[in-house]
Amino acid sequence: MSSDPTTNTVLAEPSSLLPPHIPDRETVQGWQQWRHNRHAFIPAPRLELAAYRAMSPRDRQLHDLHRAATHANLPLLETPMSRAVARLMRSRLQTNALKHKPTTRAGLMITGGGYQGKTETACEVAAAFEDVWLTLHQHLNPAAVPGTRDLHAPVAYVQTPVTAKPKSLCQAILDFYGADYRPGTTLPQLTKAVRDSLRDHGTRVLLLDDITRLKMHRADDQDTLDLLRAFMSTHTTLVLIGVDIPGAGLLREGRHDPRTGHWVFPPPQHDTSADQVVRLAENAATQTERRFDLVHLGPFTYDTPAAITAWTSHLAGLEHELRLLHAAPGMLSSGTMPEYLFRRTGGVVGLLERLIEEGCGEAIATGTERLTDTLLDTIAINLGNDPRRDPAAGEIPVVPPNPEPPAATARRPRPRRRNTVFDDPGTPGAATR
């Protein structure tokens, strides 16, 4: 850290603004690195325009870089929808983790559209649970095998393989722990290795992201879902995250219990090769129906006074995180801006973040230093080709069309004046002679 003597402003070192090694949450080391550092970024300080102009050119450039990093790392703001999901998930994780009975732990399904913040909401809740759980156990693994020091991993985060099969899912879970397995390992051996890893590492939460990559018309995917339900008997809370879970067919075999609100699934009964593995893996105490709660994390709406108020409050919280020199209170949350931003993003928080992030970059580059609908009209929301997302599974939402620029006022062309140079003026009258 350094300071500008003219403004007494603490400036960040350039190296601290550049992204470090990006953690891969699909490994236990990457997950722990992300969990430790998820709130470590320090945003740029707020400066008045006069203080900014008093900076030296180098310090001004450094502060602009810090502002750009701030806008690229906007915090995950809570919404009424994410708050409901987080409340249910926190309750479910705590209740299941404190159970002494050898019964199946009820799971959770989080559904919604793409770019709604499902993954980040679930990961944040799971990370907070892990912080508390490690503190309760003094960061030691209570399930460690005597004479060994098994790594304690209360939470495991795994992305469903694009082409999911029982073996590929088992391999993805084992890869999280860094467990070794040979290419020719059989499915029963992989299943046993997964169950052993969940138990030996003291895993209490298994997050399975992009679960709707499973297509229920494929036999392999049906076997994979059966395998997942079997893992619920490992005293691990299963959290499935996906786009439009009801429409993906994952609930086809379940029945909704109106008394409890649960989706109830029978134990696997299909006559498939994976079934044999499941039956061997399960014990008599877990031959019960599996239960899931289905919770929706949807976008904002703009059709009732309460919904409009919630959207406006979210925009007010977002504008508080921005570092634009000409920004005024209500820049995003007053006038016609709430309606404009909703029209551009459809109330999807991920699209809103992308629009604001790129808009802030344009505002700094052009010296405008504030966001207006005119400036944002020049920004097209382009999600690009994200290799981590499967468009066929609905993981990339439909982006509202960019507004057309106002058409120029049509002017009626003036008629061309006739050239009269060679016109015959006629014979002059008597009065002109």
Secondary structure as GFF3:
##gff-version 3
##sequence-region A 1 433
A	DSSP	beta_strand	2	4	.	.	.	ID=ss1
A	DSSP	beta_strand	9	11	.	.	.	ID=ss2
A	DSSP	alpha_helix	14	17	.	.	.	ID=ss3
A	DSSP	alpha_helix	28	37	.	.	.	ID=ss4
A	DSSP	alpha_helix	49	53	.	.	.	ID=ss5
A	DSSP	alpha_helix	57	72	.	.	.	ID=ss6
A	DSSP	alpha_helix	80	97	.	.	.	ID=ss7
A	DSSP	beta_strand	107	112	.	.	.	ID=ss8
A	DSSP	alpha_helix	118	136	.	.	.	ID=ss9
A	DSSP	beta_strand	155	159	.	.	.	ID=ss10
A	DSSP	alpha_helix	166	177	.	.	.	ID=ss11
A	DSSP	alpha_helix	187	200	.	.	.	ID=ss12
A	DSSP	beta_strand	205	209	.	.	.	ID=ss13
A	DSSP	three_ten_helix	211	213	.	.	.	ID=ss14
A	DSSP	alpha_helix	219	231	.	.	.	ID=ss15
A	DSSP	three_ten_helix	232	234	.	.	.	ID=ss16
A	DSSP	beta_strand	237	243	.	.	.	ID=ss17
A	DSSP	alpha_helix	245	248	.	.	.	ID=ss18
A	DSSP	beta_strand	255	256	.	.	.	ID=ss19
A	DSSP	beta_strand	263	265	.	.	.	ID=ss20
A	DSSP	alpha_helix	273	281	.	.	.	ID=ss21
A	DSSP	three_ten_helix	284	286	.	.	.	ID=ss22
A	DSSP	beta_strand	290	296	.	.	.	ID=ss23
A	DSSP	alpha_helix	305	320	.	.	.	ID=ss24
A	DSSP	alpha_helix	337	345	.	.	.	ID=ss25
A	DSSP	alpha_helix	349	366	.	.	.	ID=ss26
A	DSSP	alpha_helix	373	376	.	.	.	ID=ss27
A	DSSP	three_ten_helix	391	393	.	.	.	ID=ss28
A	DSSP	three_ten_helix	430	432	.	.	.	ID=ss29
###
